Amino acid sequence: MASGVLTYDDFQCIKCGTCCKKQKVVLLTIYDIYRLSEKLKMKPGEFFRKYCTISHKFNSNGLRRFYLKADGGCPFLRDSQCSVQDMKPVVCARNPFYYMEASLAAYKVFGIIEDECRINEYPYDTMVKGDNDRLIDMDILVNATDEYIQKHGRFDEKTAAPYYEKSLEDLKDLDLRAEIYVTLLNQSVQREAMCRTDEYYQGAMNMYLSGFYNEFKKAVKGSNGVYSFEPSALGMIDNIMALVLFEKDFKDVKKALGKQNGADIHTKVTNFEDREYVIVSIEPNGGKKVMFYYHIEPGEKKGLIHEPGEIMIMFKSAKGGSFIFKGRDADGWLSSATT
């Protein structure tokens, strides 16, 4: 598909159910709780006790949140279709358009869309424009719910009812909507600029915009039985290659490689727009092949070079777990022979 602008109305969702199946929790507002309970012919308190939870952790604003329990998939998913479509939570109604304006590459940098979603068929330089009214609605409803939780701490339909009514009134407040529109648009502009200029995000942003990530996806698709991931950090510790993984990735990699010492490791280095990337394949004797990628800053390369031969890789989780895998580095990790 050609790059350009993709709007909420232009996007044709294929209703695969991927976003619904992969969610562990779904953010809920008081507005959602009352509407869903009405849809299911339940009292709000009964609905909350059966389907909802309140987070144990505080968010960046020091607040807890209400969530729909969806571990293993949304409870309202039926044959890959939403059974509460006309009353689905506002966070679902905006999916997968999270911002007023952003490049698809920025969406990928923040990891907020699933690889299986059809939106990934568009070039990563596509500017994605969300539905402004839906995004403003969500901001109003989340703010009202945050105010309620801050004052009451837990859900009770008697104390929540006035906030539900206030939410309905706030949704009609044109001055409030205009104020939120300006705020959300400014956030979108600042977010995109940060992705393109901030060193922490710039490397990943360039990876998507340059086309390397598409090459990696093709490499994964061309192999059978592959588990793929992106390490959150990479480096050398006492001549041991060290990778830091997100927790779920760490558990899956440990399951795949924990007892597979001696497997062959292959590396492929490629250049996209003056930046080097490496695709690494670990091929155990039986079981899934493991593949990952990493972009290399010029100053990092010297410390990462490893000549062909035995190599030890330490896989570390963000939560502190680790294990060491020994393999045969057939090509030489970023050695001169591979560049």
N, C-alpha and C positions, 0 to 999 in steps of 0.2 A: 504494500500500500504506500502511496506517496505521502511524503511529509507535508505539513501544513498546520491547519487548526482543526481540532476535534472538539465538538461541543457535546454536552450531555444529551441533547436531542438527536444528534447525528449518530451516536453510538448505538449499535445494534447488539444488545446482549443476547447470547445464544442460550441463556438459562441452563448452564451446565451444572450450577449448584456448587461450584468449587469454593467460592467465598463463604458459602453457608456451611459447608462440610468442614472447613479448616479452622473455623473460629472456635476458640475455647470459651471466650466470654464476649458478649455484645453489650456495648454501652447503652443504658436505658435512661430516659428522663421520666419525670412524673407524668408528663403528657403521654408517653408511650405506655406506661403501666396502666393508666386509666383507660386508654383506648383499647389496648389488648385485652384487658379484663372484660370490657364491654363486648368485644368481639367473641370472646369465649364464654360469655354469660356467667362470669364469676365476679365476686366482689374483689376490689383492688387488693385488700389485705390477703385474701385467699390466693389470688394470683401471685402476689409477691412471695408468699411462703412456699408455694409449689415450684415456681420457675426462677426466682431471682436470688441474688446474693448481694452483699455489700463488700467492697474490697477491703482487705486487711491492711493494705499499704496505702500510703498517702501519695498523691500525685505531685507534680512540680509546684502546684499552688497550695500544697499542704492540705488537700481535701481528699476524702474518700469518695467512691462513686458507686452507683447502683449498676448491676450487670445482670443480663440474662444468662443463666447457666447453659453453656453450649459446648461443654467438653465432649469431643467426639462428634460434634455437629449440632446445628440449631435444632431444638426440639420441635420446631414448627415446619421442618423440611419434610416434604412428602414426595417421593419419587423425583427428586431433584427439583421440585417446585415449592415455592413458598405458599403455605396454606393460610397465611394471614396477609396476603399481598396488599389488600386495600388498607390494612392497619399496621403494616410492618414498621419497626422502629425507624426513627428519622435517620439514624446512622446508616441503616441499610438502604434507605431511600436515596441517599446521595452516592452510594457505591457504584463504580469505583472512582468517582470524581470527588476528590477530597478538598480541593482548593478552587478558588475563583479562577486563577490562572497559574499554570506551571507547565514546564516541559515534562514529557513523559520520562525523560532521564532523571529529573528531580524526584519523581514518584519512585523510581527504582532505587535511587540513592537512599531514600528513607525507608525502603523495604515495605511499602504499604499496599502493593498489589501483588497478587499471586502470579507466578510464572504461567500457570495454566489459563489465566484470564485472557480472553480474546483481545483485550486492549494492547497486549504485547505484540500483536501483529503489525501495529503501527510503528514507523520509525521513531527512534527515541528523541529526535529533535522536534517531534510534533508538539505543538502547544495545546495543552488540554484545558478546556474551559468548563468549569462546573456550572450547575444550575444555581444562579445567585439566590433565588428565593428559597430553595431548599437549604442552602448553606446558611443563610440568615436565620431561617426557622430553627435550624439546629443550634446555632449559637444562642439564640434567645432561650430555647428550652433547656439547654445545658446550664446556662447561667441561673435560671430559676431553680433548677434542681440542686445546683451547688449551694445556692442560698439556703434552701430547705435543709440540706444535709448538715451544713455548718451550724444551723440553729438547733436542729432536732436530733441529729446523729444517726437515726434509724428510721425505717419507713413505718408509718401508721396512717391509715387512710383518713382518720379524723383530722389530724394535723396537716396531712398532705393535700386534702381537698381544696383549701383556699389557694394553695400554690398552683394547683391544676387550673383553677378558674383564672388566676392571675396570668398564667401562661397563655391562656386563650385570648385574654385582653392584650397582652404584650405583642402577640403575633399580629395584631391589627394596628399597632402603634407605628404610624408612618415615620415619625421623627426618630424613634428608636431604630427602625429598620434602616433608615438612611445613615445613621451614626455607625451601625454595625457594618454596613456595606463598605464604608470608607476604611474601617479598621481591617476588615478581611482582605480588601484589595491591597492595602499597604503591606500586610503580612505576606501576601503572595509575591509581591515585587521584591521584598526584602529576602524572602526564602530563596527565590530563584537567583538573586545576586549572590547570596551566601554560597550556594552550591557551585557557582562558577568562579568565585574568587577566594574562598576560604580553603586553605591548604588541607584541612581535615576532610573536606568533601570533594575537592577539585579533582583528585585522582580518579575517584569512582565516577564522577560526572563525565570526565573525559573518556573513560572506558566505554560508557554507554553511547556517547555521542560519536566516538570514533568508529564504532562498528565492531570492536573486539568482542563484546559480549555475544553478538550474533554468531561470531566464529566459534566461541566456546559452546554455545547451544547446539550448533551443528555437529561439533565433535562429540558431544554427549549423545545426541540423537543417533549418531552413526555407530555407537557402541551398544551392545546388548547388556542388560543387567547392570546399569551404572548408578552409583550414588554420587551426586555432585554437590559441592558446597563452595563457599567463599570464606577463607579464614579472615577473622577480624584483625589479625596481626601476624607478622612473620619475621623471623630473625635467626641468628646463630648464637648458641650458648655452648661454649666449650666444644666447638666443632660438631655440635648436634643441631640439626635443623629444628627449630621450635615454631609450632603453629598454635595460635590461640583461636579456639572455635567457640561459636555460640553453643549454649548448653545442649540443645536438641541435636545439633550437628555432631557434637562431641560424643553423645551417647550412641548415635548411629554409626559413626566411624569406629568407635571402640568395639561395637558388635561385629562390624565387618572385618576389622584388622587385628583385633586383640590377640588372636592366636594364629596369625598368618605371617610370622617372621620369615624372611627369605624371598618374598615376592619381588618381582621385577618392577622397577620404577622408570618411567619414561618421561622426558621433558621436551616440550616444544616451545621455543622462544619466537615471538613474532613482534613486529613493529607496526604500530598504528599512530600516525601523526606524531612522529619523533618520540614516542613513549614505548618502552619495552613491556611486554606482557609474557607470562609463562603459563602454559597449560601443563599440569602434572597429572599423570595417570599411574595409579598403583594397581597392579594386576595380581591378586592373590590366586593361589591354587584352589579354584572353586570359590563359589560365592560371588558377590558383586564386585566389579571394578570400582575403584574410588577415584574420582577426578576433582581437581580444584584448580583455581586460577589465582593469579596475583599480578598486580601491576608493580613495576620496579622503578623506583626513583634512582636517578643516576648515582647518587651518593651511596645507595644501599648495595649496589651490585657487587662491588669488590668483596664485601663481607659475606655475600651469599654464595659465591662461586664454590663448587665442589667438583673435583675431578671424578671420572668414572670409577666405580668400585663400591664397596659396602658403605652404606650411609645409615645413620640413625636419625629418626624423626621423632621428636617429642610432641605429642598431641596434648594440648592443655585446654581445659574448659575455662570459661570466664568465671566459673565459681570455684576454681582451684583444683579440680581433679586433673589427673594426667596419666599417660602411659607412653612407653617408648616402643617404637616399631623399628625393626631392623630390616633393611631391604637392599637389593642390588641396584645401584644407580647405573643403569645401562648406558645412558647418554652423557652423563656429566651435568650436574645441576648448574645451569647457567655458565658452563665452561666455554672456552673460546670455540670449541668444536660445534656448539649448538647455536652460536649467534651469527 
